[in-house]
């Protein structure tokens, strides 16, 4: 049975994240979006607050919090700037979680600790030019050479790609075994032959950096293998299951932010002699926006609670991401409509929220992939 109740700790995290987002992130959000500027100092401060390793054990520099806390903080950060939200999400959900779950004690000490403390930044390198939704067809390959592995290939759409210090790189080590022959390697940015490309010029989340990464004869010691040879696909899929909760929370934040701006504007804007919030056409829009946002929030919290309870949350995480990403796009679009012409200009921010929202329907599993995941889990368990 699903139930949750916010604790004093949860409310403290919400307040801390909200105040930080308003005071530290909001002032530069428009300018960073316009110039595609990575929020280096903001990310550093998020690390100091414990937001970059929220669910990591304090033993390894993390905050030791639950997934519900993570959802709360992600929503508040993303409500102001989804670019900061996705940077935080990748480091928490995909990189730190994978290292803590599958890493050796030595790997955790060397890599997880600085990532969780915000001293270093992580990236997750799974997608390729010809391996997006179908992650089984990895063309990047790694060949053993004594006590080292030599990695060659190209990775695509890598969030934090030009700014990260530590990368989880997935490569084919035994092509005949297909997905069971994929291995995950921990690669440091300083490795010879490791070359991030130029930042992509994107529609949205422009303050986060996304790039392709070329790997040419990148040599890593066998100690850099995460989770054992051939265990990479399992790491990738399980990481993405948790990552979908993070992206759902990001999308939820976008929807909530757009909704709040629409409500505030509707009370200020006067038409036909009264605030437009008194017009039924606007009231119905606000009602629909609120319903979509609250439904997404409940699904996202449900997935987080199941994760915290160590129950199967694969279907619920997919449902949360599918619902929240759709809500983000639809609510942001309606927020522009409520603002009228003002919604079309940067100053009022809702146009950025719409641009930021669209990617949540694509990365960490497209909406189409979420339908596959949900239906597969339904048919398997009923």
C-alpha positions in Angstrom: 0.0 0.0 0.0 1.4 3.4 -1.0 1.5 6.1 1.7 3.8 8.9 2.6 4.1 11.7 5.1 6.6 14.5 4.9 8.8 14.6 8.0 10.4 17.6 9.6 13.6 16.7 7.7 11.7 16.7 4.4 10.3 20.2 5.1 13.7 21.5 6.1 15.1 20.2 2.8 12.3 21.8 0.9 12.9 25.2 2.6 16.7 25.0 2.1 16.4 24.1 -1.6 13.7 26.7 -2.2 15.7 29.5 -0.6 18.9 28.5 -2.4 17.1 28.3 -5.7 15.6 31.7 -5.3 18.7 33.5 -4.0 21.5 31.7 -5.9 20.0 30.2 -9.0 17.2 32.5 -10.1 19.2 35.8 -10.6 21.3 34.3 -13.4 18.9 31.8 -15.0 17.8 33.9 -18.0 21.4 35.1 -18.8 22.8 31.6 -18.4 20.1 30.2 -20.7 20.7 32.9 -23.3 24.5 32.4 -23.4 24.6 28.6 -22.6 26.8 29.3 -19.5 27.5 26.4 -17.3 26.6 27.2 -13.6 30.0 26.3 -12.1 29.8 28.3 -8.9 26.1 27.2 -8.4 27.1 23.5 -8.7 29.9 24.0 -6.2 27.4 25.5 -3.7 24.9 22.7 -4.3 27.7 20.4 -3.4 28.4 22.3 -0.2 24.7 22.0 0.7 24.8 18.2 0.2 22.6 18.2 -2.9 25.1 16.4 -5.2 25.2 13.2 -3.2 21.9 13.2 -1.4 21.3 9.5 -1.2 24.9 8.5 -0.7 25.9 7.1 2.7 27.7 9.6 5.0 30.6 7.1 5.0 31.3 8.2 1.5 30.6 11.9 1.9 26.9 11.8 1.1 23.9 13.2 2.9 22.4 9.7 3.6 18.9 10.9 2.8 16.0 9.1 1.2 14.6 9.3 -2.3 11.7 11.4 -1.2 14.1 14.0 0.0 15.8 13.9 -3.3 12.5 14.4 -5.2 11.7 17.4 -3.0 15.0 19.1 -3.6 15.0 18.3 -7.3 11.6 19.9 -7.7 12.6 23.1 -5.9 15.8 23.4 -7.9 14.1 22.6 -11.3 11.2 24.9 -10.5 13.7 27.8 -10.9 16.1 26.3 -13.4 15.9 22.8 -14.9 19.5 23.1 -16.2 20.7 23.0 -12.6 18.2 20.2 -11.9 19.6 17.9 -14.6 23.2 18.5 -13.5 22.2 17.5 -10.0 20.1 14.5 -11.3 22.9 12.9 -13.4 25.4 13.2 -10.6 23.0 11.7 -8.0 20.9 9.2 -9.9 23.3 7.9 -12.5 26.8 8.3 -11.3 26.8 8.3 -7.5 24.1 5.6 -7.3 26.0 3.3 -9.7 29.3 3.7 -7.9 27.8 3.1 -4.4 25.7 0.1 -5.6 28.3 -1.7 -7.7 31.7 -0.2 -6.7 34.4 -1.7 -4.7 35.5 -0.1 -1.4 38.5 1.4 -3.2 36.4 2.8 -6.0 34.0 4.3 -3.6 36.8 6.0 -1.6 38.5 7.3 -4.7 35.6 8.3 -6.9 32.3 8.3 -5.0 33.5 10.4 -2.1 34.5 13.5 -4.1 31.4 13.2 -6.3 29.0 13.0 -3.3 30.7 15.9 -1.6 30.5 18.0 -4.7 34.2 18.3 -5.1 34.0 16.6 -8.5 31.3 16.2 -11.1 30.2 13.0 -12.8 28.8 12.0 -16.3 27.1 8.9 -17.6 28.2 7.8 -21.0 25.8 5.3 -22.5 24.2 6.8 -25.6 25.9 6.7 -29.0 25.2 8.0 -32.5 23.6 4.7 -33.4 22.6 3.5 -29.9 20.1 5.7 -28.2 16.9 4.0 -27.1 18.4 0.6 -28.1 21.4 0.6 -25.7 22.2 -3.0 -26.5 23.9 -2.0 -29.7 27.1 -0.5 -28.3 29.7 0.3 -30.9 32.2 1.6 -28.4 34.5 -1.3 -27.6 37.1 -2.2 -25.1 39.9 -4.7 -25.5 42.0 -6.2 -22.7 45.8 -5.5 -22.9 47.5 -7.1 -19.9 46.2 -5.5 -16.8 44.6 -2.6 -18.8 41.7 -2.1 -21.1 41.9 0.0 -24.2 38.6 1.8 -25.1 37.7 3.1 -28.6 34.5 4.7 -29.7 32.1 7.7 -29.6 29.5 8.7 -27.0 26.7 11.0 -27.7 24.3 13.4 -25.8 26.4 13.4 -22.6 25.1 15.7 -19.9 27.9 17.3 -18.0 30.1 16.2 -20.8 32.5 19.1 -21.0 32.5 19.9 -17.3 32.7 16.5 -15.5 35.7 15.0 -13.9 34.7 11.3 -13.7 32.8 9.4 -16.4 31.0 6.1 -16.4 31.7 4.7 -19.9 29.9 1.7 -21.3 31.6 -0.4 -23.9 31.3 -3.7 -25.6 33.9 -6.2 -24.3 32.5 -9.3 -25.9 30.3 -8.6 -29.0 29.1 -12.2 -29.3 27.4 -12.0 -25.9 25.5 -8.8 -27.0 24.1 -7.0 -23.9 25.8 -9.5 -21.6 29.1 -8.4 -23.1 28.8 -4.8 -22.1 31.1 -3.5 -19.4 31.1 -0.2 -17.5 34.5 1.6 -17.0 35.3 4.5 -14.7 37.3 7.0 -16.8 38.8 10.2 -15.6 38.7 13.3 -17.7 42.5 13.5 -17.8 42.9 10.1 -19.5 44.9 10.3 -22.7 42.7 9.9 -25.8 39.6 11.0 -24.0 38.2 14.1 -25.8 34.9 15.8 -25.1 33.6 17.7 -28.2 32.0 21.1 -28.4 28.8 21.9 -26.5 25.6 21.2 -28.4 23.5 24.3 -29.2 20.2 23.1 -27.7 16.6 24.2 -27.6 16.4 23.9 -23.8 18.3 23.2 -20.6 21.0 25.4 -22.3 22.9 26.2 -19.1 23.8 22.5 -18.7 26.4 21.2 -21.1 25.8 18.4 -23.6 28.4 17.0 -25.9 29.7 14.1 -27.8 32.8 12.4 -26.4 35.5 10.6 -28.6 37.6 7.9 -27.0 40.7 6.9 -28.9 43.0 4.3 -27.4 41.9 5.3 -23.9 43.8 3.1 -21.5 42.4 2.3 -18.1 43.6 -0.1 -15.4 41.5 -3.2 -14.8 40.6 -1.6 -11.4 38.5 0.8 -13.3 35.9 -1.8 -14.2 32.7 -1.2 -12.4 30.5 -4.1 -11.4 32.6 -6.7 -13.1 33.3 -7.5 -16.8 30.0 -8.0 -18.6 28.0 -6.3 -15.9 27.6 -3.0 -17.7 24.1 -3.4 -19.1 22.7 -4.3 -15.7 24.3 -1.2 -14.2 22.9 1.0 -17.0 19.3 -0.3 -16.8 19.2 -0.2 -13.0 20.7 3.3 -13.0 18.1 4.5 -15.5 15.3 3.1 -13.4 16.3 5.3 -10.5 17.3 8.1 -12.9 13.7 8.3 -14.1 12.6 9.4 -10.6 15.1 12.2 -10.9 13.9 13.3 -14.3 10.3 13.0 -13.2 11.1 15.3 -10.3 12.8 17.7 -12.7 9.8 17.7 -15.0 7.5 18.2 -11.9 9.6 21.2 -10.9 9.2 22.7 -14.4 5.4 22.2 -14.3 5.1 23.6 -10.8 7.2 26.6 -11.7 5.2 27.4 -14.8 1.9 26.9 -12.9 3.0 29.3 -10.2 4.0 32.0 -12.7 0.7 31.6 -14.5 -1.3 32.0 -11.3 0.7 35.1 -10.2 0.3 36.7 -13.7 -3.4 36.0 -13.9 -3.9 37.9 -10.6 -1.9 40.9 -11.9 -3.1 41.1 -15.5 -6.3 43.2 -15.9 -8.6 42.7 -18.9 -12.2 43.8 -19.4 -12.0 45.7 -16.2 -10.9 42.9 -13.9 -8.0 40.5 -13.3 -8.0 37.7 -15.8 -8.0 35.2 -12.9 -11.7 36.0 -12.6 -12.3 34.9 -16.2 -13.7 31.3 -16.4 -11.5 30.6 -19.4 -8.4 31.3 -17.4 -9.7 29.6 -14.2 -10.3 26.3 -16.2 -6.8 26.4 -17.6 -5.3 26.9 -14.1 -7.5 24.0 -12.7 -6.3 21.7 -15.5 -2.7 22.7 -14.9 -3.0 22.0 -11.2 -4.5 18.6 -11.7 -1.8 17.5 -14.1 0.9 18.7 -11.8 -0.5 17.1 -8.7 -1.0 13.8 -10.5 2.6 13.8 -11.6 3.7 14.7 -8.1 1.8 11.7 -6.5 3.2 9.3 -9.1 6.8 10.6 -8.5 6.5 10.3 -4.7 5.0 6.9 -5.1 8.1 5.7 -7.0 10.4 7.4 -4.5 8.6 5.7 -1.6 8.9 2.3 -3.2 12.6 2.8 -3.8 13.1 3.8 -0.2 11.2 0.7 0.9 13.5 -1.5 -1.4 10.5 -2.6 -3.4 10.2 -3.0 -7.1 9.7 0.5 -8.5 10.5 -0.1 -12.2 6.9 0.4 -13.4 6.2 3.3 -11.0 9.4 5.1 -12.0 8.4 4.8 -15.7 4.9 6.0 -15.0 6.2 9.0 -13.0 8.5 10.0 -15.8 5.9 9.6 -18.5 3.3 11.5 -16.5 5.5 14.3 -15.2 7.3 14.9 -18.5 3.9 15.2 -20.3 2.6 17.5 -17.6 5.7 19.7 -17.8 5.2 20.3 -21.6 1.5 20.8 -21.3 1.5 23.1 -18.3 4.4 25.2 -19.6 2.5 25.6 -22.9 -0.6 26.7 -21.1 1.4 29.1 -18.9 2.5 30.8 -22.1 -1.1 31.1 -23.2 -2.2 32.6 -19.9 0.6 35.2 -20.2 -0.5 36.0 -23.8 2.2 37.9 -25.7 4.3 38.3 -22.6 4.7 34.6 -22.4 6.7 34.7 -25.6 9.5 36.8 -24.3 12.4 35.8 -22.0 11.7 38.1 -19.2 8.6 36.2 -18.1 10.5 32.9 -18.1 7.7 30.6 -19.1 9.0 30.3 -22.7 12.2 28.9 -21.2 10.3 26.5 -19.1 8.5 25.1 -22.2 11.9 24.7 -24.0 13.3 23.0 -21.0 10.3 20.7 -20.6 10.5 19.0 -24.0 13.8 17.2 -23.3 12.2 15.4 -20.3 10.1 13.4 -22.8 13.3 12.3 -24.5 16.3 11.7 -22.3 16.7 8.8 -19.8 14.2 6.8 -21.9 11.8 8.5 -24.3 8.0 8.5 -23.6 7.7 5.7 -26.1 10.2 3.6 -24.2 8.3 4.3 -20.9 5.2 2.9 -22.5 7.2 -0.3 -23.3 8.5 -0.5 -19.8 5.1 0.0 -18.2 3.3 -2.5 -20.4 6.1 -5.1 -20.0 5.9 -4.8 -16.2 2.1 -4.9 -16.2 2.0 -8.1 -18.3 4.7 -9.7 -16.3 3.1 -9.1 -12.9 -0.6 -9.6 -13.6 
